[in-house]
Amino acid sequence: MTTALEAPPPLSPMLVRLAEERATGALLRDHGTLYLAEGQVVHAESPAAPGLEVLLTKRLPREGWQEAFDRAGPCGRVGRFLVDSGRLADGELELAHLGALFDAAFFALAPGSGPTRFRHGVAHWMGPVRPVSATVVARECQRRRELLDELWPYPETDNSPVVRGDPSVHVTRRQQDVLDLADGVRTPADIARELGRPGFHTLIDVRRLAAAGAVTTPRETPEPVPVAMPPWIGQVTEDPDVALLRRLRNALEAL
């Protein structure tokens, strides 16, 4: 029996191994990238999660980010430059960076997000801000996934365009902001980017709205047709060409 004190299963065995080896570089997956320094996670990026420059748009205009990137990006010290130049307070940068890190890591470490690759020695232009252990990152990703499943156990809404549903459902001001952009074209990631909010927080709003019937996926979007996969595909899950196989399968399903 699993007890509350037992650790959840690792979401990426390679991440666990790299942490034990105190590796430095970039862990690349289909849904995002984790940057490690001495085995600790120092930054994360994902197409599904707005970057730090988006989350801090109201605090720091795009021109400020561009100057910081131009002057400190080549040496990987953008974070330090923002603080030393007075554009951000040290604590403000740290809190925003941790939020962006956990947000992107949640998507990057999603189960079934394809093969994992590691590029040794690669560093992010932000530079070190507040390193986090791989164990903490994995636990937080697991906690967030369980929370989403409790709210609405149908992940189809996470990646599909969403559209308004029942207009009589009472919603909060924050949820109304999401509804205003639910046009049947934008995905939750698109909505998060336009609102300048973390991707995971937007997923929480979308799943709560879906559970209440306030949003749904467009009816004209067909359900994917299951495609029988040849038995040999399961034998090459560690092969780097599996990403190509996934894209081919998705194309067949679309057809």
Contacts in CASP RR format, 6 or more apart in sequence:
PFRMAT RR
TARGET T0000
AUTHOR 0000-0000-0000
METHOD contacts of the structure
MODEL  1
MTTALEAPPPLSPMLVRLAEERATGALLRDHGTLYLAEGQVVHAESPAAP
GLEVLLTKRLPREGWQEAFDRAGPCGRVGRFLVDSGRLADGELELAHLGA
LFDAAFFALAPGSGPTRFRHGVAHWMGPVRPVSATVVARECQRRRELLDE
LWPYPETDNSPVVRGDPSVHVTRRQQDVLDLADGVRTPADIARELGRPGF
HTLIDVRRLAAAGAVTTPRETPEPVPVAMPPWIGQVTEDPDVALLRRLRN
ALEAL
7 135 0 8 1.000
7 139 0 8 1.000
8 138 0 8 1.000
8 139 0 8 1.000
8 142 0 8 1.000
10 16 0 8 1.000
10 138 0 8 1.000
11 109 0 8 1.000
11 110 0 8 1.000
11 111 0 8 1.000
11 138 0 8 1.000
11 141 0 8 1.000
11 142 0 8 1.000
12 27 0 8 1.000
12 29 0 8 1.000
12 109 0 8 1.000
12 116 0 8 1.000
12 138 0 8 1.000
14 27 0 8 1.000
14 116 0 8 1.000
14 118 0 8 1.000
15 27 0 8 1.000
15 34 0 8 1.000
15 109 0 8 1.000
15 116 0 8 1.000
15 134 0 8 1.000
15 137 0 8 1.000
15 138 0 8 1.000
16 134 0 8 1.000
16 138 0 8 1.000
18 27 0 8 1.000
18 36 0 8 1.000
18 39 0 8 1.000
18 118 0 8 1.000
18 134 0 8 1.000
19 36 0 8 1.000
19 39 0 8 1.000
19 40 0 8 1.000
19 133 0 8 1.000
19 134 0 8 1.000
19 135 0 8 1.000
21 39 0 8 1.000
22 38 0 8 1.000
22 39 0 8 1.000
23 36 0 8 1.000
23 38 0 8 1.000
23 39 0 8 1.000
23 118 0 8 1.000
23 120 0 8 1.000
24 36 0 8 1.000
24 37 0 8 1.000
24 38 0 8 1.000
24 39 0 8 1.000
24 120 0 8 1.000
24 121 0 8 1.000
24 123 0 8 1.000
25 35 0 8 1.000
25 36 0 8 1.000
25 37 0 8 1.000
25 118 0 8 1.000
25 119 0 8 1.000
25 120 0 8 1.000
25 121 0 8 1.000
25 122 0 8 1.000
25 123 0 8 1.000
26 33 0 8 1.000
26 34 0 8 1.000
26 35 0 8 1.000
26 36 0 8 1.000
26 118 0 8 1.000
26 119 0 8 1.000
26 121 0 8 1.000
26 122 0 8 1.000
26 124 0 8 1.000
27 33 0 8 1.000
27 34 0 8 1.000
27 35 0 8 1.000
27 36 0 8 1.000
27 108 0 8 1.000
27 116 0 8 1.000
27 117 0 8 1.000
27 118 0 8 1.000
28 116 0 8 1.000
28 117 0 8 1.000
28 118 0 8 1.000
28 119 0 8 1.000
29 108 0 8 1.000
29 109 0 8 1.000
29 113 0 8 1.000
29 114 0 8 1.000
29 115 0 8 1.000
29 116 0 8 1.000
29 117 0 8 1.000
30 113 0 8 1.000
30 114 0 8 1.000
30 115 0 8 1.000
30 243 0 8 1.000
30 246 0 8 1.000
31 46 0 8 1.000
31 47 0 8 1.000
31 48 0 8 1.000
31 107 0 8 1.000
31 108 0 8 1.000
31 110 0 8 1.000
31 113 0 8 1.000
32 44 0 8 1.000
32 45 0 8 1.000
32 46 0 8 1.000
32 47 0 8 1.000
32 104 0 8 1.000
32 107 0 8 1.000
32 108 0 8 1.000
32 113 0 8 1.000
33 44 0 8 1.000
33 45 0 8 1.000
33 46 0 8 1.000
33 108 0 8 1.000
34 41 0 8 1.000
34 43 0 8 1.000
34 44 0 8 1.000
34 105 0 8 1.000
34 108 0 8 1.000
34 109 0 8 1.000
34 137 0 8 1.000
35 41 0 8 1.000
35 42 0 8 1.000
35 43 0 8 1.000
35 44 0 8 1.000
35 45 0 8 1.000
35 122 0 8 1.000
35 123 0 8 1.000
35 124 0 8 1.000
36 42 0 8 1.000
36 134 0 8 1.000
37 123 0 8 1.000
37 128 0 8 1.000
37 131 0 8 1.000
38 131 0 8 1.000
39 134 0 8 1.000
40 131 0 8 1.000
40 132 0 8 1.000
40 133 0 8 1.000
40 134 0 8 1.000
41 101 0 8 1.000
41 105 0 8 1.000
41 131 0 8 1.000
41 132 0 8 1.000
41 133 0 8 1.000
41 134 0 8 1.000
41 137 0 8 1.000
42 101 0 8 1.000
42 124 0 8 1.000
42 127 0 8 1.000
42 128 0 8 1.000
42 129 0 8 1.000
42 131 0 8 1.000
42 132 0 8 1.000
43 97 0 8 1.000
43 101 0 8 1.000
43 124 0 8 1.000
43 126 0 8 1.000
43 127 0 8 1.000
43 129 0 8 1.000
44 100 0 8 1.000
44 101 0 8 1.000
44 102 0 8 1.000
44 103 0 8 1.000
44 104 0 8 1.000
44 105 0 8 1.000
44 108 0 8 1.000
44 137 0 8 1.000
45 51 0 8 1.000
45 104 0 8 1.000
45 108 0 8 1.000
45 124 0 8 1.000
46 103 0 8 1.000
46 104 0 8 1.000
46 105 0 8 1.000
46 106 0 8 1.000
46 107 0 8 1.000
46 108 0 8 1.000
47 107 0 8 1.000
47 189 0 8 1.000
48 104 0 8 1.000
48 107 0 8 1.000
48 159 0 8 1.000
48 188 0 8 1.000
48 189 0 8 1.000
48 199 0 8 1.000
49 100 0 8 1.000
49 103 0 8 1.000
49 104 0 8 1.000
49 106 0 8 1.000
49 107 0 8 1.000
49 189 0 8 1.000
49 192 0 8 1.000
49 198 0 8 1.000
49 199 0 8 1.000
49 200 0 8 1.000
50 100 0 8 1.000
50 103 0 8 1.000
50 192 0 8 1.000
50 193 0 8 1.000
50 196 0 8 1.000
50 197 0 8 1.000
50 198 0 8 1.000
50 199 0 8 1.000
51 100 0 8 1.000
51 104 0 8 1.000
52 96 0 8 1.000
52 97 0 8 1.000
52 100 0 8 1.000
52 126 0 8 1.000
53 60 0 8 1.000
53 62 0 8 1.000
53 65 0 8 1.000
54 193 0 8 1.000
54 196 0 8 1.000
55 96 0 8 1.000
55 99 0 8 1.000
55 100 0 8 1.000
55 196 0 8 1.000
55 197 0 8 1.000
55 198 0 8 1.000
56 88 0 8 1.000
56 96 0 8 1.000
57 196 0 8 1.000
59 88 0 8 1.000
59 92 0 8 1.000
60 82 0 8 1.000
60 87 0 8 1.000
60 88 0 8 1.000
64 87 0 8 1.000
68 78 0 8 1.000
68 79 0 8 1.000
68 81 0 8 1.000
68 82 0 8 1.000
68 85 0 8 1.000
68 87 0 8 1.000
69 78 0 8 1.000
69 125 0 8 1.000
71 81 0 8 1.000
72 78 0 8 1.000
72 79 0 8 1.000
72 80 0 8 1.000
72 81 0 8 1.000
72 125 0 8 1.000
73 81 0 8 1.000
73 125 0 8 1.000
74 125 0 8 1.000
76 123 0 8 1.000
76 124 0 8 1.000
76 125 0 8 1.000
76 126 0 8 1.000
76 127 0 8 1.000
77 127 0 8 1.000
78 125 0 8 1.000
78 126 0 8 1.000
78 127 0 8 1.000
79 88 0 8 1.000
79 93 0 8 1.000
79 97 0 8 1.000
79 126 0 8 1.000
79 127 0 8 1.000
79 129 0 8 1.000
80 127 0 8 1.000
82 88 0 8 1.000
82 93 0 8 1.000
83 89 0 8 1.000
83 90 0 8 1.000
83 93 0 8 1.000
88 96 0 8 1.000
93 129 0 8 1.000
94 129 0 8 1.000
94 130 0 8 1.000
97 126 0 8 1.000
97 129 0 8 1.000
97 130 0 8 1.000
98 129 0 8 1.000
98 130 0 8 1.000
98 132 0 8 1.000
99 198 0 8 1.000
100 198 0 8 1.000
101 132 0 8 1.000
101 137 0 8 1.000
102 132 0 8 1.000
102 137 0 8 1.000
102 140 0 8 1.000
102 141 0 8 1.000
102 144 0 8 1.000
102 200 0 8 1.000
103 198 0 8 1.000
103 199 0 8 1.000
103 200 0 8 1.000
103 201 0 8 1.000
105 137 0 8 1.000
105 140 0 8 1.000
105 141 0 8 1.000
106 140 0 8 1.000
106 141 0 8 1.000
106 144 0 8 1.000
106 145 0 8 1.000
106 200 0 8 1.000
107 113 0 8 1.000
107 199 0 8 1.000
109 137 0 8 1.000
109 138 0 8 1.000
109 141 0 8 1.000
114 242 0 8 1.000
114 243 0 8 1.000
114 246 0 8 1.000
115 237 0 8 1.000
115 238 0 8 1.000
115 239 0 8 1.000
115 240 0 8 1.000
115 242 0 8 1.000
115 243 0 8 1.000
117 240 0 8 1.000
144 200 0 8 1.000
147 204 0 8 1.000
148 155 0 8 1.000
148 158 0 8 1.000
148 203 0 8 1.000
148 204 0 8 1.000
148 207 0 8 1.000
151 204 0 8 1.000
151 207 0 8 1.000
151 208 0 8 1.000
151 211 0 8 1.000
152 207 0 8 1.000
152 208 0 8 1.000
152 210 0 8 1.000
152 211 0 8 1.000
154 210 0 8 1.000
156 217 0 8 1.000
157 188 0 8 1.000
157 206 0 8 1.000
157 207 0 8 1.000
157 210 0 8 1.000
157 215 0 8 1.000
157 216 0 8 1.000
157 217 0 8 1.000
158 188 0 8 1.000
158 203 0 8 1.000
158 206 0 8 1.000
158 207 0 8 1.000
159 187 0 8 1.000
159 188 0 8 1.000
159 189 0 8 1.000
160 187 0 8 1.000
160 217 0 8 1.000
160 218 0 8 1.000
160 221 0 8 1.000
161 183 0 8 1.000
161 184 0 8 1.000
161 185 0 8 1.000
161 186 0 8 1.000
161 187 0 8 1.000
161 217 0 8 1.000
161 218 0 8 1.000
161 221 0 8 1.000
162 182 0 8 1.000
162 184 0 8 1.000
162 186 0 8 1.000
162 187 0 8 1.000
162 188 0 8 1.000
162 191 0 8 1.000
162 206 0 8 1.000
162 209 0 8 1.000
162 210 0 8 1.000
162 215 0 8 1.000
162 216 0 8 1.000
162 217 0 8 1.000
163 182 0 8 1.000
163 183 0 8 1.000
163 184 0 8 1.000
163 215 0 8 1.000
163 216 0 8 1.000
163 217 0 8 1.000
163 218 0 8 1.000
164 179 0 8 1.000
164 182 0 8 1.000
164 214 0 8 1.000
164 215 0 8 1.000
165 213 0 8 1.000
165 214 0 8 1.000
165 215 0 8 1.000
165 216 0 8 1.000
166 212 0 8 1.000
166 213 0 8 1.000
166 214 0 8 1.000
169 209 0 8 1.000
169 212 0 8 1.000
169 213 0 8 1.000
169 214 0 8 1.000
171 179 0 8 1.000
171 209 0 8 1.000
171 212 0 8 1.000
171 214 0 8 1.000
174 205 0 8 1.000
175 205 0 8 1.000
175 208 0 8 1.000
175 209 0 8 1.000
175 214 0 8 1.000
177 195 0 8 1.000
178 191 0 8 1.000
178 195 0 8 1.000
178 202 0 8 1.000
178 205 0 8 1.000
178 206 0 8 1.000
178 209 0 8 1.000
178 215 0 8 1.000
179 209 0 8 1.000
179 214 0 8 1.000
179 215 0 8 1.000
181 190 0 8 1.000
181 191 0 8 1.000
181 194 0 8 1.000
181 195 0 8 1.000
182 191 0 8 1.000
182 209 0 8 1.000
182 215 0 8 1.000
184 218 0 8 1.000
186 194 0 8 1.000
188 199 0 8 1.000
188 202 0 8 1.000
188 203 0 8 1.000
188 206 0 8 1.000
189 199 0 8 1.000
189 202 0 8 1.000
191 202 0 8 1.000
191 206 0 8 1.000
192 198 0 8 1.000
192 199 0 8 1.000
192 201 0 8 1.000
192 202 0 8 1.000
195 202 0 8 1.000
206 215 0 8 1.000
209 215 0 8 1.000
210 216 0 8 1.000
224 253 0 8 1.000
224 254 0 8 1.000
225 253 0 8 1.000
227 249 0 8 1.000
227 252 0 8 1.000
227 253 0 8 1.000
229 249 0 8 1.000
233 242 0 8 1.000
233 245 0 8 1.000
236 242 0 8 1.000
236 245 0 8 1.000
END
